[in-house]
Amino acid sequence: MIQKKLVKAGLWAAISGASVLASGGVASAAGVDMYDGEWHYSLTPYAWFPNIYETLQFSTPLGGGKSVNVEVKPDSYLSDLKFALMGTFEARKGDWALAMDLVYNDFGDGEGKIKTVRGPGGNESLPIDVNVDVDLKSLIWEGIGSYTVARSSAGTLDVFGGVRYLGLKISTDLSFSGPDGVLGRSGGTSDRINVWDGIVGVRGAVGLGDGGDWFVPYYLDIGAGNYSNWTWQGWAGIGYRFDWGDLVLVYRNLSYSTTGDEVLEDMRMAGPALGATFRW
């Protein structure tokens, strides 16, 4: 298993408007009442800059499996980012809404550092110079249906249910100087996984002050699916409402945990995200 810290770049608001589990704001943009009973829409292109921690099943050239903790930092992956697309789209009619979130990243040879190695006998000693190159393509898609159960000048609360898909293709290339027997002097693996989960959760926003311009968006879900896995996602932050729409800065965390012999054992992506919401 490899626990590796990549930084999955939630880039770019500049890279195209796609879609973000918009967190139903306390109020709407100027001239748009999202709850007037007519169909209204919102689009939130955003940039997400998380650290990514992954636990992967890894077989060494010497045979058997190892648990390897690998760290890849943002200054490495940003230079190797080939393409990224992120955003949220929502369609709302009164208290009912449909939303879709999309995160796609294609990283080249991100350079990381192996932190620890654990085998059947426990932790194993590491040579001084240990490196890993990681090629990662990931697609996270989420679709939900929600209903607003509470709405006032103080904020909103939606409950929702839906599905989340994770498609992950990972290639690693390990090499290091040191004694044989930890992972071997070199080795690699390439695999992919498709994970589907049903999710339920809550989302909304809490107003700050009497003016209604400042608010705290929030989101939390939990789910389970194939590969005997469970997943959860949560975020919260601060937002400001302009005449043209909202600007939001949040800290977002997405986690997976699976069982069995699949390539993905655990994954967590956590970091800040900045987005702009446009409504019509």
The 8 nearest C-alpha neighbors of each residue, nearest first, counted from 0:
[[56, 1, 66, 55, 57, 54, 65, 67],
 [0, 2, 55, 67, 54, 68, 66, 3],
 [54, 3, 1, 68, 53, 69, 67, 52],
 [4, 2, 69, 53, 52, 70, 68, 1],
 [3, 5, 70, 52, 71, 51, 69, 50],
 [6, 4, 71, 51, 50, 72, 7, 3],
 [7, 5, 50, 51, 73, 49, 8, 72],
 [6, 8, 49, 51, 5, 9, 50, 48],
 [9, 7, 48, 10, 47, 6, 49, 77],
 [47, 8, 10, 46, 48, 7, 11, 85],
 [11, 9, 46, 8, 47, 83, 12, 84],
 [10, 12, 46, 14, 13, 45, 9, 84],
 [11, 13, 45, 44, 14, 46, 15, 10],
 [12, 14, 11, 15, 10, 16, 44, 45],
 [15, 13, 11, 12, 84, 10, 16, 83],
 [16, 14, 13, 17, 12, 84, 44, 11],
 [15, 17, 44, 86, 18, 12, 14, 43],
 [16, 18, 86, 44, 85, 87, 15, 88],
 [87, 86, 17, 88, 19, 100, 43, 42],
 [87, 20, 86, 100, 18, 21, 43, 88],
 [19, 21, 87, 100, 98, 99, 22, 88],
 [22, 20, 19, 23, 87, 89, 43, 88],
 [21, 23, 203, 202, 24, 216, 20, 204],
 [24, 22, 203, 21, 204, 25, 155, 202],
 [23, 25, 26, 204, 22, 203, 27, 155],
 [26, 24, 154, 204, 155, 206, 205, 152],
 [27, 25, 24, 28, 211, 152, 32, 154],
 [28, 26, 32, 31, 33, 29, 24, 25],
 [27, 29, 244, 31, 242, 243, 30, 278],
 [28, 30, 242, 31, 27, 243, 244, 241],
 [29, 31, 28, 32, 27, 242, 279, 243],
 [32, 30, 28, 29, 27, 33, 279, 278],
 [31, 33, 34, 35, 27, 30, 28, 26],
 [32, 34, 35, 39, 31, 27, 93, 91],
 [35, 33, 93, 32, 36, 94, 92, 37],
 [36, 34, 37, 32, 93, 33, 92, 38],
 [35, 37, 93, 92, 34, 38, 33, 94],
 [38, 36, 92, 35, 39, 93, 34, 33],
 [37, 39, 92, 91, 36, 90, 40, 93],
 [40, 38, 91, 279, 90, 33, 37, 92],
 [41, 39, 90, 279, 89, 278, 91, 38],
 [40, 42, 278, 89, 277, 88, 279, 276],
 [41, 43, 88, 277, 276, 87, 18, 44],
 [44, 42, 276, 87, 275, 86, 19, 18],
 [45, 43, 86, 16, 12, 274, 17, 275],
 [46, 44, 274, 12, 273, 86, 11, 85],
 [45, 47, 10, 9, 11, 273, 12, 272],
 [9, 48, 46, 272, 8, 10, 271, 49],
 [49, 47, 8, 9, 270, 271, 272, 7],
 [270, 50, 48, 269, 6, 268, 7, 51],
 [49, 51, 6, 269, 268, 5, 270, 4],
 [52, 50, 268, 5, 4, 6, 267, 7],
 [51, 53, 4, 3, 267, 266, 2, 268],
 [54, 52, 266, 2, 3, 265, 55, 267],
 [2, 53, 55, 1, 265, 264, 0, 266],
 [56, 54, 0, 1, 263, 262, 264, 57],
 [0, 55, 57, 262, 1, 263, 261, 264],
 [58, 56, 0, 64, 65, 55, 1, 59],
 [59, 57, 64, 63, 62, 65, 60, 56],
 [58, 60, 61, 62, 182, 64, 63, 186],
 [61, 59, 62, 186, 183, 58, 182, 185],
 [62, 60, 59, 183, 63, 182, 180, 58],
 [63, 61, 59, 60, 58, 64, 182, 65],
 [64, 62, 58, 59, 61, 65, 60, 57],
 [63, 65, 58, 57, 59, 62, 66, 0],
 [64, 66, 118, 0, 117, 57, 67, 58],
 [65, 67, 0, 117, 1, 116, 118, 68],
 [66, 68, 1, 116, 0, 115, 2, 65],
 [69, 67, 2, 115, 114, 1, 113, 3],
 [70, 68, 3, 113, 2, 112, 114, 4],
 [69, 71, 4, 3, 112, 111, 113, 72],
 [72, 70, 111, 5, 4, 110, 112, 3],
 [71, 73, 74, 75, 5, 6, 70, 4],
 [74, 72, 6, 76, 75, 77, 71, 5],
 [73, 75, 72, 77, 76, 78, 71, 6],
 [76, 74, 73, 72, 77, 109, 78, 110],
 [77, 75, 79, 109, 73, 78, 74, 80],
 [78, 76, 80, 79, 75, 74, 73, 8],
 [77, 79, 76, 80, 75, 74, 109, 73],
 [80, 78, 107, 76, 77, 106, 109, 81],
 [79, 81, 106, 77, 78, 82, 76, 107],
 [82, 80, 105, 106, 79, 107, 83, 104],
 [81, 83, 105, 80, 104, 84, 106, 103],
 [84, 82, 104, 103, 10, 105, 85, 11],
 [83, 85, 103, 102, 14, 10, 104, 15],
 [86, 84, 102, 101, 17, 45, 44, 103],
 [18, 85, 87, 44, 17, 19, 43, 45],
 [18, 19, 88, 86, 100, 43, 20, 99],
 [87, 89, 18, 42, 99, 98, 19, 41],
 [90, 88, 98, 41, 40, 97, 91, 99],
 [89, 91, 40, 97, 96, 39, 98, 41],
 [92, 90, 96, 39, 38, 95, 40, 93],
 [93, 91, 38, 36, 37, 95, 94, 96],
 [94, 92, 34, 36, 95, 35, 91, 37],
 [93, 95, 147, 146, 92, 34, 96, 91],
 [96, 94, 146, 92, 93, 91, 145, 147],
 [95, 97, 91, 145, 90, 144, 92, 146],
 [96, 98, 144, 90, 89, 143, 145, 91],
 [99, 97, 89, 143, 88, 142, 20, 90],
 [98, 100, 142, 88, 141, 87, 18, 20],
 [99, 101, 87, 19, 141, 18, 20, 140],
 [100, 102, 140, 85, 86, 139, 18, 87],
 [103, 101, 85, 139, 138, 84, 140, 104],
 [104, 102, 138, 84, 83, 137, 85, 139],
 [105, 103, 83, 137, 136, 82, 106, 84],
 [104, 106, 136, 82, 81, 135, 80, 83],
 [107, 105, 80, 135, 81, 79, 134, 136],
 [106, 108, 79, 134, 109, 80, 81, 105],
 [109, 107, 134, 133, 132, 110, 79, 106],
 [108, 110, 133, 76, 132, 75, 107, 79],
 [111, 109, 132, 131, 75, 71, 108, 133],
 [112, 110, 71, 131, 70, 130, 132, 69],
 [111, 113, 130, 70, 69, 131, 129, 114],
 [112, 114, 69, 68, 129, 115, 130, 70],
 [113, 115, 68, 69, 112, 70, 116, 67],
 [116, 114, 68, 67, 113, 117, 125, 122],
 [115, 117, 67, 123, 66, 122, 68, 65],
 [118, 116, 122, 66, 121, 123, 65, 67],
 [117, 119, 65, 121, 120, 66, 122, 116],
 [120, 118, 121, 117, 65, 122, 64, 66],
 [121, 119, 118, 122, 117, 123, 65, 116],
 [120, 122, 117, 118, 119, 123, 116, 66],
 [123, 121, 117, 116, 118, 124, 120, 115],
 [124, 122, 116, 117, 121, 125, 181, 118],
 [123, 125, 122, 126, 116, 181, 115, 117],
 [126, 124, 127, 123, 115, 181, 116, 177],
 [125, 127, 177, 128, 176, 129, 124, 178],
 [126, 128, 129, 125, 177, 176, 175, 124],
 [127, 129, 175, 126, 176, 130, 177, 125],
 [130, 128, 175, 113, 112, 127, 174, 126],
 [131, 129, 112, 174, 111, 175, 173, 113],
 [130, 132, 173, 111, 172, 110, 112, 133],
 [133, 131, 110, 172, 108, 109, 171, 111],
 [132, 134, 171, 109, 108, 170, 135, 131],
 [133, 135, 108, 170, 107, 169, 106, 171],
 [136, 134, 169, 106, 168, 105, 133, 137],
 [135, 137, 105, 168, 104, 167, 106, 169],
 [136, 138, 167, 104, 166, 103, 168, 135],
 [139, 137, 103, 166, 165, 102, 140, 167],
 [138, 140, 165, 102, 164, 101, 103, 166],
 [141, 139, 101, 164, 100, 163, 138, 102],
 [142, 140, 163, 100, 99, 162, 164, 101],
 [141, 143, 99, 162, 161, 98, 100, 163],
 [144, 142, 161, 98, 160, 97, 159, 145],
 [143, 145, 97, 159, 160, 96, 161, 98],
 [146, 144, 159, 96, 158, 95, 157, 97],
 [145, 147, 95, 157, 94, 158, 148, 159],
 [148, 146, 157, 94, 149, 156, 158, 95],
 [147, 149, 157, 156, 146, 150, 158, 94],
 [150, 148, 156, 155, 147, 151, 157, 154],
 [149, 151, 155, 154, 156, 148, 147, 152],
 [152, 150, 153, 154, 155, 149, 25, 26],
 [151, 153, 154, 25, 206, 150, 211, 26],
 [154, 152, 206, 151, 205, 25, 155, 150],
 [155, 153, 205, 25, 206, 204, 151, 152],
 [156, 154, 150, 203, 204, 149, 25, 151],
 [155, 157, 203, 149, 147, 148, 202, 150],
 [158, 156, 147, 202, 146, 201, 148, 203],
 [157, 159, 201, 145, 146, 200, 147, 202],
 [160, 158, 145, 200, 144, 199, 201, 146],
 [161, 159, 199, 143, 198, 144, 200, 145],
 [160, 162, 143, 198, 142, 197, 144, 199],
 [161, 163, 197, 196, 198, 142, 141, 143],
 [162, 164, 141, 196, 140, 195, 197, 142],
 [165, 163, 195, 140, 139, 194, 141, 196],
 [164, 166, 139, 194, 193, 138, 167, 195],
 [167, 165, 193, 138, 137, 192, 194, 139],
 [166, 168, 137, 192, 191, 136, 165, 169],
 [169, 167, 191, 136, 135, 190, 137, 192],
 [168, 170, 135, 189, 190, 134, 191, 167],
 [169, 171, 189, 134, 188, 133, 135, 190],
 [172, 170, 133, 187, 188, 132, 134, 189],
 [171, 173, 187, 132, 131, 186, 133, 174],
 [174, 172, 131, 186, 185, 187, 130, 171],
 [175, 173, 185, 184, 130, 131, 129, 186],
 [176, 174, 129, 128, 184, 130, 177, 185],
 [175, 177, 128, 126, 184, 129, 178, 174],
 [176, 178, 126, 175, 179, 127, 184, 128],
 [179, 177, 180, 126, 176, 181, 184, 183],
 [180, 178, 183, 181, 184, 177, 182, 176],
 [179, 181, 183, 182, 178, 61, 184, 123],
 [182, 180, 183, 179, 123, 125, 116, 124],
 [183, 181, 59, 180, 184, 179, 60, 185],
 [182, 184, 179, 180, 185, 181, 60, 61],
 [183, 185, 175, 174, 179, 182, 176, 186],
 [186, 184, 174, 173, 183, 175, 182, 187],
 [185, 187, 173, 60, 172, 59, 174, 183],
 [188, 186, 172, 171, 173, 189, 185, 170],
 [187, 189, 171, 170, 190, 172, 57, 186],
 [190, 188, 170, 169, 171, 187, 191, 168],
 [189, 191, 169, 168, 262, 170, 188, 192],
 [190, 192, 168, 167, 169, 193, 262, 189],
 [191, 193, 167, 166, 194, 168, 262, 190],
 [194, 192, 166, 165, 167, 195, 191, 164],
 [193, 195, 165, 164, 225, 192, 166, 196],
 [196, 194, 164, 224, 163, 225, 165, 193],
 [197, 195, 224, 223, 163, 162, 222, 198],
 [196, 198, 162, 222, 223, 161, 224, 163],
 [199, 197, 222, 161, 221, 162, 160, 196],
 [200, 198, 160, 220, 159, 221, 222, 161],
 [199, 201, 220, 159, 219, 158, 221, 160],
 [200, 202, 158, 157, 219, 218, 159, 220],
 [203, 201, 218, 157, 217, 22, 156, 219],
 [202, 204, 156, 22, 155, 23, 217, 157],
 [203, 205, 216, 215, 154, 155, 24, 25],
 [206, 204, 154, 215, 214, 153, 25, 216],
 [207, 205, 214, 153, 154, 211, 25, 213],
 [206, 208, 214, 213, 211, 205, 209, 215],
 [209, 207, 210, 211, 206, 213, 212, 214],
 [208, 210, 211, 207, 206, 212, 152, 153],
 [209, 211, 212, 208, 213, 207, 206, 152],
 [212, 210, 209, 213, 206, 208, 207, 214],
 [211, 213, 240, 239, 210, 214, 241, 207],
 [214, 212, 239, 207, 211, 238, 206, 240],
 [213, 215, 206, 207, 238, 205, 237, 239],
 [214, 216, 237, 205, 204, 236, 238, 206],
 [217, 215, 204, 235, 203, 236, 22, 237],
 [218, 216, 235, 202, 203, 234, 204, 215],
 [217, 219, 202, 234, 233, 201, 235, 203],
 [220, 218, 233, 200, 201, 232, 202, 234],
 [221, 219, 200, 232, 231, 199, 198, 233],
 [222, 220, 231, 198, 230, 199, 200, 232],
 [221, 223, 198, 230, 197, 229, 196, 231],
 [224, 222, 229, 196, 228, 197, 230, 198],
 [223, 225, 196, 195, 228, 197, 227, 229],
 [224, 226, 227, 195, 228, 194, 196, 223],
 [225, 227, 228, 257, 258, 224, 259, 194],
 [228, 226, 225, 257, 258, 224, 229, 223],
 [229, 227, 257, 226, 256, 223, 224, 225],
 [228, 230, 223, 256, 222, 255, 224, 257],
 [229, 231, 255, 222, 254, 221, 223, 256],
 [230, 232, 221, 220, 254, 253, 222, 255],
 [233, 231, 253, 220, 252, 219, 254, 221],
 [234, 232, 219, 218, 252, 251, 220, 253],
 [233, 235, 251, 218, 250, 217, 252, 249],
 [236, 234, 217, 249, 216, 250, 218, 215],
 [237, 235, 249, 248, 215, 216, 250, 238],
 [236, 238, 215, 248, 247, 214, 249, 216],
 [239, 237, 247, 214, 246, 213, 215, 248],
 [238, 240, 213, 246, 212, 245, 214, 247],
 [239, 241, 245, 212, 244, 213, 246, 238],
 [240, 242, 244, 243, 245, 239, 28, 212],
 [241, 243, 29, 244, 28, 240, 245, 30],
 [242, 244, 241, 28, 29, 277, 245, 240],
 [245, 243, 28, 277, 241, 276, 242, 240],
 [246, 244, 240, 276, 275, 239, 241, 247],
 [245, 247, 275, 239, 238, 274, 276, 240],
 [248, 246, 238, 274, 273, 237, 275, 245],
 [247, 249, 273, 237, 236, 272, 238, 274],
 [250, 248, 236, 235, 272, 271, 251, 237],
 [249, 251, 271, 234, 270, 235, 236, 272],
 [252, 250, 234, 269, 270, 233, 271, 249],
 [251, 253, 269, 233, 232, 268, 234, 254],
 [252, 254, 232, 268, 267, 231, 269, 233],
 [255, 253, 267, 231, 230, 266, 232, 268],
 [256, 254, 230, 266, 265, 229, 267, 257],
 [255, 257, 265, 228, 229, 264, 230, 266],
 [258, 256, 228, 264, 227, 226, 265, 229],
 [259, 257, 227, 264, 228, 226, 260, 256],
 [258, 260, 261, 257, 226, 264, 227, 262],
 [259, 261, 262, 56, 258, 264, 263, 226],
 [262, 260, 263, 259, 56, 264, 192, 258],
 [261, 263, 56, 55, 264, 190, 260, 192],
 [262, 264, 55, 261, 265, 54, 56, 257],
 [265, 263, 54, 257, 55, 256, 258, 262],
 [266, 264, 256, 54, 53, 255, 263, 257],
 [267, 265, 53, 255, 52, 254, 54, 256],
 [266, 268, 254, 52, 253, 51, 255, 53],
 [267, 269, 51, 253, 49, 50, 252, 52],
 [270, 268, 252, 49, 50, 251, 267, 253],
 [49, 269, 271, 48, 250, 251, 50, 272],
 [272, 270, 250, 48, 249, 47, 251, 49],
 [271, 273, 47, 249, 46, 248, 250, 48],
 [274, 272, 248, 46, 45, 247, 47, 249],
 [273, 275, 45, 247, 44, 246, 43, 46],
 [274, 276, 246, 43, 245, 44, 247, 45],
 [277, 275, 43, 245, 244, 42, 246, 41],
 [276, 278, 244, 42, 41, 43, 275, 243],
 [279, 277, 41, 40, 28, 244, 42, 276],
 [278, 40, 39, 31, 41, 277, 28, 33]]
